Amino acid sequence: MTNLRDYIAKDSPLYARQFIEKLLVNIEKLETFPNLGRVVPEADRSDVREQIFRGYRIIYLVKSDKVFIVAILHGSQDLTRFKEKPWDES
């Protein structure tokens, strides 16, 4: 998330801070409602979900009672071109 904040801060440090704060509020909702997001189409697995936040995809894994954020990507990025998918466990 630091890279994202730094990238946005190149244009506006204030907007970068506000963006990350609102992004974190959005992510915190997943603790209570882990199935809030949709299934990631490229994964075709019910435990790999995503939420869209201001053009960014928050991709996460739902495991038992925990949620693991595996990637935050700009919506224009093509996941099918990734050799290793963010949700693949190493």
N, CA, C and O atoms as a DFTB+ gen file, in Angstrom:
360 C
 N C O
     1  1       0.825      -1.182       0.000
     2  2       0.000       0.000       0.000
     3  2       0.874       1.253       0.000
     4  3       0.457       2.312      -0.469
     5  1       2.072       1.124       0.523
     6  2       3.005       2.245       0.529
     7  2       3.329       2.691      -0.887
     8  3       3.402       3.890      -1.157
     9  1       3.526       1.732      -1.802
    10  2       3.828       2.081      -3.188
    11  2       2.678       2.864      -3.822
    12  3       2.902       3.827      -4.556
    13  1       1.459       2.447      -3.535
    14  2       0.294       3.128      -4.074
    15  2       0.217       4.549      -3.531
    16  3      -0.011       5.499      -4.280
    17  1       0.409       4.684      -2.231
    18  2       0.379       6.013      -1.623
    19  2       1.464       6.907      -2.221
    20  3       1.206       8.064      -2.552
    21  1       2.673       6.371      -2.358
    22  2       3.782       7.150      -2.925
    23  2       3.496       7.563      -4.364
    24  3       3.821       8.677      -4.774
    25  1       2.895       6.668      -5.119
    26  2       2.564       6.972      -6.513
    27  2       1.566       8.124      -6.601
    28  3       1.746       9.050      -7.392
    29  1       0.520       8.061      -5.789
    30  2      -0.492       9.114      -5.794
    31  2       0.087      10.416      -5.242
    32  3      -0.268      11.502      -5.701
    33  1       0.968      10.304      -4.267
    34  2       1.549      11.488      -3.628
    35  2       2.431      12.301      -4.575
    36  3       2.716      13.467      -4.302
    37  1       2.860      11.703      -5.673
    38  2       3.641      12.473      -6.651
    39  2       2.843      13.667      -7.148
    40  3       3.403      14.731      -7.412
    41  1       1.523      13.487      -7.275
    42  2       0.654      14.568      -7.718
    43  2       0.076      15.358      -6.548
    44  3      -0.064      16.579      -6.616
    45  1      -0.257      14.642      -5.471
    46  2      -0.893      15.322      -4.340
    47  2      -0.723      14.506      -3.055
    48  3      -1.411      13.501      -2.874
    49  1       0.175      14.917      -2.166
    50  2       0.327      14.208      -0.886
    51  2      -0.976      14.176      -0.076
    52  3      -1.288      13.179       0.576
    53  1      -1.722      15.269      -0.127
    54  2      -2.987      15.322       0.615
    55  2      -3.975      14.298       0.063
    56  3      -4.585      13.548       0.826
    57  1      -4.133      14.266      -1.247
    58  2      -5.058      13.312      -1.852
    59  2      -4.595      11.877      -1.587
    60  3      -5.425      10.995      -1.366
    61  1      -3.302      11.638      -1.606
    62  2      -2.777      10.294      -1.340
    63  2      -3.164       9.839       0.059
    64  3      -3.604       8.704       0.248
    65  1      -3.002      10.720       1.041
    66  2      -3.356      10.360       2.421
    67  2      -4.848      10.093       2.540
    68  3      -5.253       9.110       3.162
    69  1      -5.667      10.952       1.953
    70  2      -7.123      10.775       2.017
    71  2      -7.553       9.489       1.310
    72  3      -8.421       8.763       1.795
    73  1      -6.942       9.221       0.173
    74  2      -7.265       8.016      -0.594
    75  2      -6.985       6.767       0.236
    76  3      -7.832       5.879       0.335
    77  1      -5.793       6.699       0.832
    78  2      -5.417       5.520       1.624
    79  2      -6.311       5.374       2.847
    80  3      -6.697       4.258       3.196
    81  1      -6.643       6.471       3.499
    82  2      -7.534       6.399       4.661
    83  2      -8.885       5.804       4.275
    84  3      -9.410       4.943       4.981
    85  1      -9.447       6.260       3.160
    86  2     -10.750       5.751       2.714
    87  2     -10.639       4.312       2.215
    88  3     -11.565       3.519       2.384
    89  1      -9.527       3.986       1.611
    90  2      -9.287       2.612       1.172
    91  2      -9.266       1.674       2.381
    92  3      -9.855       0.594       2.339
    93  1      -8.596       2.081       3.443
    94  2      -8.524       1.253       4.653
    95  2      -9.892       1.082       5.307
    96  3     -10.205       0.001       5.806
    97  1     -10.697       2.115       5.311
    98  2     -12.063       2.004       5.841
    99  2     -12.835       0.968       5.046
   100  3     -13.559       0.153       5.616
   101  1     -12.682       1.000       3.734
   102  2     -13.349       0.038       2.862
   103  2     -12.876      -1.384       3.161
   104  3     -13.685      -2.308       3.243
   105  1     -11.579      -1.554       3.321
   106  2     -11.006      -2.872       3.608
   107  2     -11.475      -3.392       4.966
   108  3     -11.734      -4.586       5.117
   109  1     -11.586      -2.502       5.955
   110  2     -12.004      -2.923       7.293
   111  2     -13.395      -3.540       7.299
   112  3     -13.687      -4.372       8.157
   113  1     -14.254      -3.159       6.374
   114  2     -15.603      -3.732       6.283
   115  2     -15.540      -5.234       5.995
   116  3     -16.451      -5.983       6.349
   117  1     -14.460      -5.657       5.352
   118  2     -14.330      -7.072       4.995
   119  2     -14.178      -7.966       6.221
   120  3     -14.479      -9.158       6.159
   121  1     -13.712      -7.397       7.337
   122  2     -13.595      -8.187       8.571
   123  2     -14.964      -8.702       9.001
   124  3     -15.100      -9.843       9.444
   125  1     -15.966      -7.854       8.865
   126  2     -17.327      -8.223       9.272
   127  2     -18.090      -8.916       8.148
   128  3     -18.884      -9.824       8.392
   129  1     -17.842      -8.479       6.919
   130  2     -18.571      -9.000       5.759
   131  2     -17.591      -9.510       4.700
   132  3     -17.413      -8.858       3.670
   133  1     -16.952     -10.660       4.931
   134  2     -15.913     -11.132       4.006
   135  2     -16.426     -11.464       2.601
   136  3     -15.656     -11.434       1.641
   137  1     -17.700     -11.774       2.476
   138  2     -18.234     -12.109       1.153
   139  2     -18.892     -10.914       0.478
   140  3     -19.686     -11.072      -0.449
   141  1     -18.555      -9.722       0.949
   142  2     -19.122      -8.492       0.406
   143  2     -18.760      -8.308      -1.061
   144  3     -19.590      -7.868      -1.856
   145  1     -17.551      -8.636      -1.414
   146  2     -17.094      -8.452      -2.792
   147  2     -17.552      -9.582      -3.698
   148  3     -18.131     -10.575      -3.256
   149  1     -17.270      -9.393      -4.984
   150  2     -17.637     -10.418      -5.966
   151  2     -16.477     -11.399      -6.148
   152  3     -15.336     -11.100      -5.795
   153  1     -16.780     -12.557      -6.694
   154  2     -15.746     -13.533      -7.032
   155  2     -14.922     -12.948      -8.182
   156  3     -15.471     -12.392      -9.133
   157  1     -13.606     -13.081      -8.081
   158  2     -12.728     -12.573      -9.136
   159  2     -12.915     -13.440     -10.373
   160  3     -12.661     -14.643     -10.319
   161  1     -13.354     -12.858     -11.489
   162  2     -13.626     -13.658     -12.691
   163  2     -12.415     -14.461     -13.171
   164  3     -12.568     -15.593     -13.630
   165  1     -11.226     -13.891     -13.071
   166  2     -10.024     -14.582     -13.544
   167  2      -9.637     -15.766     -12.654
   168  3      -8.907     -16.657     -13.088
   169  1     -10.119     -15.775     -11.427
   170  2      -9.769     -16.856     -10.503
   171  2     -10.767     -18.001     -10.578
   172  3     -10.386     -19.168     -10.488
   173  1     -12.047     -17.671     -10.743
   174  2     -13.109     -18.668     -10.777
   175  2     -13.066     -19.571      -9.541
   176  3     -13.245     -20.786      -9.623
   177  1     -12.828     -18.943      -8.414
   178  2     -12.826     -19.629      -7.110
   179  2     -13.660     -18.790      -6.147
   180  3     -13.558     -17.564      -6.140
   181  1     -14.473     -19.441      -5.346
   182  2     -15.352     -18.690      -4.451
   183  2     -14.601     -18.040      -3.286
   184  3     -15.130     -17.129      -2.650
   185  1     -13.382     -18.491      -2.999
   186  2     -12.623     -17.905      -1.891
   187  2     -11.751     -16.725      -2.323
   188  3     -11.129     -16.076      -1.482
   189  1     -11.699     -16.446      -3.617
   190  2     -10.939     -15.306      -4.136
   191  2     -11.950     -14.260      -4.569
   192  3     -12.692     -14.450      -5.532
   193  1     -11.966     -13.151      -3.840
   194  2     -12.983     -12.131      -4.056
   195  2     -12.322     -10.774      -4.262
   196  3     -11.123     -10.607      -4.039
   197  1     -13.121      -9.824      -4.685
   198  2     -12.592      -8.479      -4.877
   199  2     -13.653      -7.436      -4.623
   200  3     -14.852      -7.675      -4.761
   201  1     -13.168      -6.278      -4.249
   202  2     -13.993      -5.087      -4.185
   203  2     -13.342      -4.064      -5.097
   204  3     -12.118      -4.020      -5.222
   205  1     -14.149      -3.256      -5.723
   206  2     -13.638      -2.180      -6.554
   207  2     -13.733      -0.900      -5.737
   208  3     -14.786      -0.570      -5.192
   209  1     -12.617      -0.188      -5.663
   210  2     -12.583       1.072      -4.931
   211  2     -11.884       2.114      -5.797
   212  3     -10.672       2.056      -6.007
   213  1     -12.662       3.057      -6.289
   214  2     -12.136       4.164      -7.096
   215  2     -11.187       3.706      -8.197
   216  3     -10.104       4.261      -8.379
   217  1     -11.614       2.698      -8.913
   218  2     -10.827       2.221     -10.048
   219  2      -9.748       1.214      -9.699
   220  3      -9.016       0.768     -10.582
   221  1      -9.632       0.849      -8.436
   222  2      -8.650      -0.150      -8.004
   223  2      -9.361      -1.414      -7.566
   224  3     -10.449      -1.368      -6.992
   225  1      -8.739      -2.525      -7.841
   226  2      -9.277      -3.826      -7.433
   227  2      -8.571      -4.251      -6.151
   228  3      -7.350      -4.404      -6.122
   229  1      -9.346      -4.437      -5.105
   230  2      -8.825      -4.976      -3.850
   231  2      -9.123      -6.465      -3.893
   232  3     -10.270      -6.878      -3.721
   233  1      -8.108      -7.262      -4.118
   234  2      -8.289      -8.716      -4.268
   235  2      -7.905      -9.376      -2.949
   236  3      -6.848      -9.101      -2.381
   237  1      -8.781     -10.246      -2.480
   238  2      -8.533     -10.880      -1.183
   239  2      -8.985     -12.331      -1.178
   240  3      -9.835     -12.754      -1.962
   241  1      -8.376     -13.077      -0.256
   242  2      -8.723     -14.478      -0.024
   243  2      -9.549     -14.570       1.246
   244  3      -9.246     -13.907       2.238
   245  1     -10.578     -15.378       1.219
   246  2     -11.375     -15.644       2.411
   247  2     -11.001     -17.037       2.893
   248  3     -11.236     -18.030       2.204
   249  1     -10.423     -17.100       4.072
   250  2     -10.010     -18.378       4.676
   251  2     -10.612     -18.465       6.066
   252  3     -10.254     -17.689       6.952
   253  1     -11.522     -19.405       6.261
   254  2     -12.219     -19.573       7.537
   255  2     -12.793     -18.241       7.983
   256  3     -13.679     -17.689       7.331
   257  1     -12.288     -17.725       9.094
   258  2     -12.811     -16.469       9.622
   259  2     -11.848     -15.310       9.378
   260  3     -11.935     -14.278      10.044
   261  1     -10.936     -15.476       8.431
   262  2      -9.946     -14.435       8.143
   263  2     -10.007     -14.001       6.681
   264  3     -10.410     -14.760       5.799
   265  1      -9.598     -12.767       6.460
   266  2      -9.510     -12.205       5.119
   267  2      -8.070     -11.776       4.901
   268  3      -7.490     -11.089       5.742
   269  1      -7.486     -12.180       3.772
   270  2      -6.111     -11.829       3.440
   271  2      -6.108     -11.014       2.156
   272  3      -6.515     -11.508       1.104
   273  1      -5.654      -9.777       2.236
   274  2      -5.521      -8.945       1.046
   275  2      -4.310      -9.459       0.282
   276  3      -3.204      -9.493       0.821
   277  1      -4.511      -9.858      -0.961
   278  2      -3.400     -10.403      -1.749
   279  2      -2.906      -9.431      -2.812
   280  3      -1.790      -9.575      -3.310
   281  1      -3.730      -8.439      -3.166
   282  2      -3.286      -7.462      -4.155
   283  2      -4.239      -6.268      -4.181
   284  3      -5.439      -6.394      -3.938
   285  1      -3.667      -5.122      -4.481
   286  2      -4.447      -3.935      -4.798
   287  2      -3.885      -3.444      -6.122
   288  3      -2.749      -2.977      -6.197
   289  1      -4.698      -3.557      -7.161
   290  2      -4.245      -3.283      -8.521
   291  2      -5.146      -2.261      -9.188
   292  3      -6.342      -2.192      -8.905
   293  1      -4.573      -1.481     -10.061
   294  2      -5.402      -0.577     -10.849
   295  2      -6.291      -1.427     -11.751
   296  3      -5.857      -2.450     -12.280
   297  1      -7.511      -1.002     -11.916
   298  2      -8.484      -1.770     -12.692
   299  2      -8.095      -2.010     -14.136
   300  3      -8.621      -2.920     -14.777
   301  1      -7.177      -1.205     -14.658
   302  2      -6.761      -1.381     -16.050
   303  2      -5.744      -2.509     -16.230
   304  3      -5.453      -2.912     -17.357
   305  1      -5.208      -3.014     -15.128
   306  2      -4.238      -4.106     -15.244
   307  2      -4.939      -5.403     -15.618
   308  3      -6.004      -5.718     -15.088
   309  1      -4.344      -6.145     -16.523
   310  2      -4.905      -7.395     -17.026
   311  2      -4.320      -8.562     -16.241
   312  3      -3.165      -8.937     -16.442
   313  1      -5.123      -9.135     -15.346
   314  2      -4.656     -10.250     -14.512
   315  2      -4.324     -11.500     -15.320
   316  3      -3.533     -12.332     -14.875
   317  1      -4.908     -11.637     -16.477
   318  2      -4.631     -12.837     -17.273
   319  2      -3.184     -12.851     -17.773
   320  3      -2.678     -13.899     -18.174
   321  1      -2.524     -11.705     -17.750
   322  2      -1.142     -11.636     -18.220
   323  2      -0.132     -11.937     -17.106
   324  3       1.058     -12.080     -17.385
   325  1      -0.581     -12.033     -15.860
   326  2       0.316     -12.336     -14.751
   327  2       0.686     -13.812     -14.797
   328  3      -0.196     -14.666     -14.878
   329  1       1.967     -14.122     -14.747
   330  2       2.384     -15.532     -14.689
   331  2       1.939     -16.148     -13.374
   332  3       1.361     -17.234     -13.350
   333  1       2.213     -15.446     -12.284
   334  2       1.784     -15.909     -10.967
   335  2       0.610     -15.045     -10.536
   336  3       0.705     -13.818     -10.499
   337  1      -0.471     -15.684     -10.219
   338  2      -1.662     -14.965      -9.789
   339  2      -1.502     -14.574      -8.318
   340  3      -0.914     -15.331      -7.546
   341  1      -2.010     -13.417      -7.922
   342  2      -1.848     -12.964      -6.529
   343  2      -2.415     -13.938      -5.493
   344  3      -1.938     -13.985      -4.359
   345  1      -3.411     -14.697      -5.873
   346  2      -4.059     -15.615      -4.933
   347  2      -3.399     -16.974      -4.878
   348  3      -3.734     -17.777      -4.008
   349  1      -2.477     -17.257      -5.771
   350  2      -1.762     -18.538      -5.729
   351  2      -0.836     -18.574      -4.524
   352  3      -0.021     -17.675      -4.320
   353  1      -0.974     -19.612      -3.745
   354  2      -0.125     -19.750      -2.560
   355  2       1.197     -20.370      -2.941
   356  3       1.246     -21.344      -3.692
   357  1       2.284     -19.795      -2.415
   358  2       3.595     -20.350      -2.740
   359  2       4.037     -21.375      -1.743
   360  3       5.123     -21.938      -1.876
